[in-house]
């Protein structure tokens, strides 16, 4: 519909980040100039009132300064503006402004100017009414058939109609059964108010009935009316339209009839004065506003309807006569006379786009060229088709776009500060420490092309917390650089499973193709760890072997060195803010390092940091053949204890949720019983239902607290399980000298989830992944490859199957199995594997036979009794 665009006559944008609604626009000769020219009055939710007298905009120009007659800030949000005869003793037009708790009536006047700046306009407050209830909307008119002046009726948020006879308050009435306020309009011909209730019914109330009904300043008095005291407020007529209404308008057809127009969410209705439907029209798009007005054809009415597809439809009764495209979604539409130009359509959007337009078409000047007739050479077409197919095939092999092109659009880099923040940004921490440090991270974005709505999201492992994790950018010109900073700190009272963060940038290329770029950064260990005293004894110990001479721990960890302990160069203590103490020992003669702690999962961060710093140390020295290895027993028993603890919390959470659901059903049942007793006209004893309700309520609150506490413990347990899993993968990698690809497969199998939920938990996901590895690349025979795995994941009854699969995985790796993702490589590998590999157990008897062959992995207690390092006794003497 490119031809049917609204012809822009004048437009402007109101303020910055202001909001508007359907009651914020009005057209009238508010300054009583007498020339018949309307002015545009606009109020905003930020409290600004503006009056415009627009002039035609020349080609290529914009609105002039003299188009704005008045701009004033009223401080309170403007809900609705109307113009009428609101001041007694005069029939001049005045401006009524509705605020949430106040109604103000102003006079607008202009003073002729003697200089080039033009006339000066000002408003004067005539009177105001302070409202006892929060206002929703208002309507006005000659209530009761009064001549020469207009009265105002305001509807409150709780369904009360407050009538004001200009400077004085007349009365207030509650609409029966009112729950939420709806649109409100006044019909002068029938002298009645028409609204749409929350029951989705159009209701009409006579003004005389409202005036003579019992005064209702409190909703409780509505109950007294039902008992016979005073006149009861009775509705004149109702009509069920079956949907919520957006707006109501009254259009007089002649002196003897008028029509009531109601705009619904999917239809618009035209009703007679008595509530009968004249016609209705089902709309194709979701409407946003409408305006009915009399047509030049006798007996018909035109209706302007704006919708959320940036379109304005013009209907004559139910026939669509014209459709025009708008540059915005209108929330209010009016028609007026501006500078002798009649029928100007004025639209207002919710973000302040004000436009005056008229209907018309832009003729298309393009003419299709004549096609020259020529004979087709099919041989040349075949050659060209083959060349194009070859190009398409090459593109499919290389990918739709090259990686360099993707990276050149936007470059992302992250830099972590080398020092902690001088003033910590940590807030609401739960670690219990006296002071929790924070560190600043800077992310730099540099674009090559124009990009809009670029979103940066930053993720860290809990309980690490960010001061800000969402950012939005607009790169309006190429080669811009934007830098954002945020701080990271430890919020919870446990240790995170990783110190790596991830910055993810999502954007769309100019062609519309979405892109995602990731940039990882590593946080320093000192963010979550403090220097501590070494411990002589510990429940859990690990020994890492290297092929190079030992390095001084003071040189490896200068940020944790204590100047007073220069003699203890081979021992160092760490105190995790959310965990236990970890001790690191370095051998003086052998090439070994020992890490020990009271908590098994706390060994991971220090062990990983030790290996990373050792690799960095030897890389600086130019040593390329440095390797680490692990020759001890894989600590599966400690790992299984963490799995059992995590699984127990999941089972406990399910039981608590089921119990909470039962108590909630019981609570609602007791409420229904009590409600039945209270509604009964014949009083009956409660039979201790109130006591039972109170007890059930306390149980619901206690169970809800228990569910929250269990969720917190489950989150902490999952973080510890992830740390132990990282440590297990590291030890298996060092033990079997796995490659990077094999380690990635192991991580994908053991760490498939970032979050643990009741619907999809860690245990069943990891069990399925490990079973798949045992069935494919680690299988012994084709019989195992033919086993069908369950396609539906559900929480298991216990963890015995998972633990057996993990034990079997280590057994297969120990006997020569290798990890791969290629299905073709699985069968040949099964033939070259040692014959001693145990097949996947298919029965309980076969599973029992594994217990004897897997003690090497499940019994880790003899880690404490393994041959000590030659200098361990000397190091412990130093500790003493």
Secondary structure as the mmCIF struct_conf table of DSSP 4:
data_model
#
loop_
_struct_conf.conf_type_id
_struct_conf.id
_struct_conf.beg_label_comp_id
_struct_conf.beg_label_asym_id
_struct_conf.beg_label_seq_id
_struct_conf.end_label_comp_id
_struct_conf.end_label_asym_id
_struct_conf.end_label_seq_id
TURN_TY1_P TURN_TY1_P1 UNK A 2 UNK A 3
STRN STRN1 UNK A 5 UNK A 5
HELX_LH_PP_P HELX_LH_PP_P1 UNK A 6 UNK A 6
STRN STRN2 UNK A 7 UNK A 13
BEND BEND1 UNK A 15 UNK A 17
HELX_RH_3T_P HELX_RH_3T_P1 UNK A 22 UNK A 24
STRN STRN3 UNK A 25 UNK A 28
TURN_TY1_P TURN_TY1_P2 UNK A 30 UNK A 31
BEND BEND2 UNK A 34 UNK A 35
STRN STRN4 UNK A 39 UNK A 43
TURN_TY1_P TURN_TY1_P3 UNK A 45 UNK A 46
BEND BEND3 UNK A 47 UNK A 47
STRN STRN5 UNK A 48 UNK A 52
HELX_LH_PP_P HELX_LH_PP_P2 UNK A 56 UNK A 58
TURN_TY1_P TURN_TY1_P4 UNK A 59 UNK A 60
HELX_RH_3T_P HELX_RH_3T_P2 UNK A 65 UNK A 67
STRN STRN6 UNK A 68 UNK A 73
BEND BEND4 UNK A 75 UNK A 76
HELX_LH_PP_P HELX_LH_PP_P3 UNK A 77 UNK A 78
STRN STRN7 UNK A 80 UNK A 84
BEND BEND5 UNK A 87 UNK A 87
TURN_TY1_P TURN_TY1_P5 UNK A 88 UNK A 89
STRN STRN8 UNK A 94 UNK A 98
BEND BEND6 UNK A 100 UNK A 101
STRN STRN9 UNK A 102 UNK A 111
BEND BEND7 UNK A 114 UNK A 115
TURN_TY1_P TURN_TY1_P6 UNK A 116 UNK A 117
STRN STRN10 UNK A 120 UNK A 130
BEND BEND8 UNK A 132 UNK A 133
STRN STRN11 UNK A 135 UNK A 141
HELX_RH_3T_P HELX_RH_3T_P3 UNK A 143 UNK A 145
BEND BEND9 UNK A 147 UNK A 148
STRN STRN12 UNK A 151 UNK A 156
TURN_TY1_P TURN_TY1_P7 UNK A 157 UNK A 158
BEND BEND10 UNK A 159 UNK A 159
STRN STRN13 UNK A 160 UNK A 165
TURN_TY1_P TURN_TY1_P8 UNK A 166 UNK A 167
STRN STRN14 UNK A 168 UNK A 174
HELX_LH_PP_P HELX_LH_PP_P4 UNK A 175 UNK A 175
TURN_TY1_P TURN_TY1_P9 UNK A 176 UNK A 177
BEND BEND11 UNK A 180 UNK A 180
STRN STRN15 UNK A 184 UNK A 187
TURN_TY1_P TURN_TY1_P10 UNK A 188 UNK A 191
STRN STRN16 UNK A 192 UNK A 196
TURN_TY1_P TURN_TY1_P11 UNK A 198 UNK A 199
BEND BEND12 UNK A 200 UNK A 200
STRN STRN17 UNK A 201 UNK A 206
HELX_RH_AL_P HELX_RH_AL_P1 UNK A 207 UNK A 212
BEND BEND13 UNK A 213 UNK A 213
HELX_LH_PP_P HELX_LH_PP_P5 UNK A 214 UNK A 215
BEND BEND14 UNK A 217 UNK A 218
TURN_TY1_P TURN_TY1_P12 UNK A 219 UNK A 219
HELX_RH_AL_P HELX_RH_AL_P2 UNK A 220 UNK A 226
TURN_TY1_P TURN_TY1_P13 UNK A 227 UNK A 228
BEND BEND15 UNK A 229 UNK A 230
BEND BEND16 UNK A 236 UNK A 236
STRN STRN18 UNK A 237 UNK A 240
BEND BEND17 UNK A 242 UNK A 243
STRN STRN19 UNK A 245 UNK A 254
TURN_TY1_P TURN_TY1_P14 UNK A 255 UNK A 256
STRN STRN20 UNK A 257 UNK A 264
BEND BEND18 UNK A 265 UNK A 266
STRN STRN21 UNK A 267 UNK A 271
TURN_TY1_P TURN_TY1_P15 UNK A 273 UNK A 274
BEND BEND19 UNK A 275 UNK A 275
STRN STRN22 UNK A 277 UNK A 282
BEND BEND20 UNK A 284 UNK A 285
STRN STRN23 UNK A 287 UNK A 294
BEND BEND21 UNK A 296 UNK A 297
TURN_TY1_P TURN_TY1_P16 UNK A 298 UNK A 299
STRN STRN24 UNK A 301 UNK A 307
TURN_TY1_P TURN_TY1_P17 UNK A 308 UNK A 309
BEND BEND22 UNK A 310 UNK A 310
STRN STRN25 UNK A 311 UNK A 316
TURN_TY1_P TURN_TY1_P18 UNK A 317 UNK A 318
STRN STRN26 UNK A 319 UNK A 325
BEND BEND23 UNK A 327 UNK A 328
STRN STRN27 UNK A 330 UNK A 338
TURN_TY1_P TURN_TY1_P19 UNK A 339 UNK A 340
STRN STRN28 UNK A 341 UNK A 349
TURN_TY1_P TURN_TY1_P20 UNK A 350 UNK A 351
STRN STRN29 UNK A 353 UNK A 358
HELX_LH_PP_P HELX_LH_PP_P6 UNK A 368 UNK A 373
HELX_RH_AL_P HELX_RH_AL_P3 UNK A 378 UNK A 398
BEND BEND24 UNK A 400 UNK A 401
HELX_RH_AL_P HELX_RH_AL_P4 UNK A 403 UNK A 409
STRN STRN30 UNK A 410 UNK A 416
BEND BEND25 UNK A 418 UNK A 419
BEND BEND26 UNK A 422 UNK A 423
BEND BEND27 UNK A 428 UNK A 428
BEND BEND28 UNK A 431 UNK A 431
BEND BEND29 UNK A 434 UNK A 434
STRN STRN31 UNK A 438 UNK A 447
BEND BEND30 UNK A 448 UNK A 449
STRN STRN32 UNK A 451 UNK A 459
TURN_TY1_P TURN_TY1_P21 UNK A 462 UNK A 463
STRN STRN33 UNK A 464 UNK A 466
BEND BEND31 UNK A 467 UNK A 467
STRN STRN34 UNK A 470 UNK A 475
BEND BEND32 UNK A 477 UNK A 479
STRN STRN35 UNK A 481 UNK A 490
BEND BEND33 UNK A 492 UNK A 494
BEND BEND34 UNK A 497 UNK A 497
STRN STRN36 UNK A 500 UNK A 508
TURN_TY1_P TURN_TY1_P22 UNK A 510 UNK A 511
BEND BEND35 UNK A 512 UNK A 512
STRN STRN37 UNK A 514 UNK A 522
HELX_RH_3T_P HELX_RH_3T_P4 UNK A 525 UNK A 527
TURN_TY1_P TURN_TY1_P23 UNK A 528 UNK A 528
STRN STRN38 UNK A 529 UNK A 532
BEND BEND36 UNK A 536 UNK A 536
BEND BEND37 UNK A 539 UNK A 539
STRN STRN39 UNK A 540 UNK A 546
BEND BEND38 UNK A 547 UNK A 548
HELX_RH_AL_P HELX_RH_AL_P5 UNK A 553 UNK A 556
HELX_RH_3T_P HELX_RH_3T_P5 UNK A 558 UNK A 560
HELX_RH_3T_P HELX_RH_3T_P6 UNK A 563 UNK A 565
TURN_TY1_P TURN_TY1_P24 UNK A 566 UNK A 567
TURN_TY1_P TURN_TY1_P25 UNK A 569 UNK A 570
STRN STRN40 UNK A 571 UNK A 576
TURN_TY1_P TURN_TY1_P26 UNK A 577 UNK A 578
BEND BEND39 UNK A 579 UNK A 579
STRN STRN41 UNK A 581 UNK A 586
BEND BEND40 UNK A 588 UNK A 591
STRN STRN42 UNK A 592 UNK A 597
BEND BEND41 UNK A 598 UNK A 600
TURN_TY1_P TURN_TY1_P27 UNK A 601 UNK A 602
HELX_RH_AL_P HELX_RH_AL_P6 UNK A 603 UNK A 620
TURN_TY1_P TURN_TY1_P28 UNK A 621 UNK A 622
STRN STRN43 UNK A 628 UNK A 629
BEND BEND42 UNK A 632 UNK A 632
HELX_RH_AL_P HELX_RH_AL_P7 UNK A 636 UNK A 679
BEND BEND43 UNK A 681 UNK A 682
TURN_TY1_P TURN_TY1_P29 UNK A 687 UNK A 688
HELX_RH_AL_P HELX_RH_AL_P8 UNK A 689 UNK A 736
TURN_TY1_P TURN_TY1_P30 UNK A 737 UNK A 737
HELX_RH_AL_P HELX_RH_AL_P9 UNK A 740 UNK A 750
BEND BEND44 UNK A 754 UNK A 755
BEND BEND45 UNK A 758 UNK A 760
HELX_RH_AL_P HELX_RH_AL_P10 UNK A 762 UNK A 775
TURN_TY1_P TURN_TY1_P31 UNK A 776 UNK A 778
BEND BEND46 UNK A 780 UNK A 781
HELX_RH_AL_P HELX_RH_AL_P11 UNK A 782 UNK A 785
TURN_TY1_P TURN_TY1_P32 UNK A 786 UNK A 786
HELX_LH_PP_P HELX_LH_PP_P7 UNK A 787 UNK A 790
BEND BEND47 UNK A 791 UNK A 792
BEND BEND48 UNK A 797 UNK A 797
BEND BEND49 UNK A 799 UNK A 799
HELX_RH_AL_P HELX_RH_AL_P12 UNK A 800 UNK A 814
TURN_TY1_P TURN_TY1_P33 UNK A 815 UNK A 816
BEND BEND50 UNK A 823 UNK A 823
HELX_RH_AL_P HELX_RH_AL_P13 UNK A 824 UNK A 832
BEND BEND51 UNK A 833 UNK A 833
TURN_TY1_P TURN_TY1_P34 UNK A 835 UNK A 836
HELX_LH_PP_P HELX_LH_PP_P8 UNK A 837 UNK A 841
BEND BEND52 UNK A 843 UNK A 843
HELX_RH_AL_P HELX_RH_AL_P14 UNK A 844 UNK A 848
TURN_TY1_P TURN_TY1_P35 UNK A 849 UNK A 849
HELX_RH_AL_P HELX_RH_AL_P15 UNK A 850 UNK A 853
TURN_TY1_P TURN_TY1_P36 UNK A 854 UNK A 854
HELX_RH_AL_P HELX_RH_AL_P16 UNK A 855 UNK A 858
HELX_RH_3T_P HELX_RH_3T_P7 UNK A 861 UNK A 863
TURN_TY1_P TURN_TY1_P37 UNK A 864 UNK A 865
BEND BEND53 UNK A 866 UNK A 866
HELX_LH_PP_P HELX_LH_PP_P9 UNK A 867 UNK A 869
TURN_TY1_P TURN_TY1_P38 UNK A 870 UNK A 871
HELX_RH_AL_P HELX_RH_AL_P17 UNK A 872 UNK A 879
#
